């Protein structure tokens, strides 16, 4: 399966790569080893020894060098072999080293041309930059489905009216036509639901009015980073009087049919309320893991590993955002492939 490669992918939350130890994770089908040296500097290497193809993650780290646990070959942070107890070191004894960055509580990896990484900033998630711990949470789920099915799920929120009737539903998404706005490397999808019956979650969060104005504004950035700003006020009230939730959904492909699903959230109110923060975080995980994830994985099972468009999906008006995302991303992948330089493993 082709992927967009010249971009930053979220590979892990920073706490998943300990000061001492390793994390092995497959990204875009490639096994990658993440570790820190004794100064805390982050390294990402292809997790396969070039000698007998043993996982380097089954070895050990010493003075910033990872030693294969099978025959003792040692590799520095740049991927070059620096220790061979069996003879001389030759150029073929090396592994690929990936550019990595840390930011927004995450570890980011560049899977494409490494020369392009230094001039490319991380995706804009600035609302997580200096947020208080009492108003922030993040998490990770492993999904047994293609990453674009998870992207589709966020792009078409009319599913909330049926899959989440007791929390996020209520019918307002279905009754409201979304607005689509093109971005250079992304897309905005907005639902402004005016004078509607409040969603159950709004009641849970303290809204008492019989009718509500609400907003849900999604920003998709290629390939699969999605941020959501949503909130509500009593119908007819100024939006400035409302409370906003800010959530990121970041889907990183593991393989063609499995996904690393990262999520993070904050808000612009009650920032020092740790109990509220914990309750919101728990609700979010419960909703997704018990409702969204099982449905998306069931989709993948019914697709039987066939490509999405090959099944000729019958499209509805509510699919516009998801369809435009898939087509825009497909065009970007094709354009990149025409100019890509093959990467050595």
Helices and strands as residue ranges (DSSP letters): E 8-13, G 14-16, E 22-27, E 30-36, E 42-46, G 56-58, E 60-62, E 65-67, E 74-75, E 81-83, E 100-103, E 106-110, G 114-116, G 126-128, G 133-135, E 137-143, H 147-155, G 157-159, H 160-163, H 172-175, E 179-182, E 186-197, H 200-204, E 211-221, E 225-234, G 239-241, E 243-255, E 258-267, H 274-287, I 288-292, H 293-303, G 309-311, G 317-319, H 320-339
